[in-house]
Amino acid sequence: MLTIATLTASPDWTLDVVFTDGSRRTFDMKPLLPLEAFSELRDPALFRQVRNQGYFIEWPNGADLSADTLELEGT
């Protein structure tokens, strides 16, 4: 299973993700921000608090995304 090596939140609501196999993706969070589960992440301070949990990423408010989602839907 693919895991996340490094994760960086950018000011434009994108996530720069490097996976343990060396692949990289940029995941645009902007389309998800209107959804209830992610709406609090419109606050830049909260968005930057994203944490790498290996198989997924998570914010303090409980919002999360899987490594698979980041890899499959990232560019």
C-alpha positions in Angstrom: 0.0 0.0 0.0 1.2 3.5 -0.9 2.2 5.7 2.0 3.0 9.4 2.3 6.6 10.4 2.9 6.2 14.2 3.0 3.3 16.6 2.9 3.3 20.4 2.4 0.2 22.7 2.5 0.5 25.7 0.1 -1.3 29.0 0.5 -3.4 28.4 -2.6 -5.1 25.4 -0.9 -3.1 22.8 -2.6 -1.2 20.0 -1.0 2.2 18.9 -2.3 2.6 15.2 -1.6 5.7 12.9 -1.9 5.0 9.2 -1.6 7.4 6.6 -0.2 7.9 5.2 -3.8 9.3 8.6 -4.8 6.2 9.7 -6.8 4.8 13.2 -6.4 1.4 14.7 -6.7 -0.3 18.1 -6.2 -3.8 17.8 -4.8 -6.1 20.8 -5.2 -8.4 21.1 -2.1 -10.4 24.1 -3.5 -13.2 21.9 -5.1 -13.7 20.2 -1.7 -13.9 23.4 0.4 -17.7 23.9 -0.2 -18.4 20.5 1.2 -19.5 20.4 4.9 -16.7 18.0 5.9 -14.0 20.3 4.5 -15.6 23.8 4.9 -13.6 24.7 8.0 -10.4 24.3 6.0 -11.2 27.6 4.3 -9.4 29.1 7.3 -5.8 29.2 6.1 -4.5 28.7 9.6 -6.4 25.5 10.0 -5.6 24.3 6.5 -1.8 24.6 7.3 -2.3 22.3 10.3 -2.6 19.2 8.1 -0.7 16.2 9.5 0.8 13.3 7.7 -0.4 10.0 9.2 1.3 7.8 6.6 -1.8 6.1 5.0 -3.9 9.3 5.2 -3.7 13.0 6.1 -5.7 14.6 8.8 -6.6 18.0 10.2 -7.4 18.9 13.8 -11.1 19.2 13.0 -11.2 15.5 12.0 -11.3 16.0 8.2 -9.1 13.5 6.4 -8.1 12.1 3.0 -6.5 8.8 2.2 -3.1 8.4 0.5 -4.9 6.6 -2.3 -7.2 9.6 -2.9 -4.2 12.0 -3.0 -2.4 9.7 -5.4 -5.3 8.9 -7.8 -6.8 12.4 -7.9 -3.7 14.5 -7.7 -1.8 15.8 -10.7 
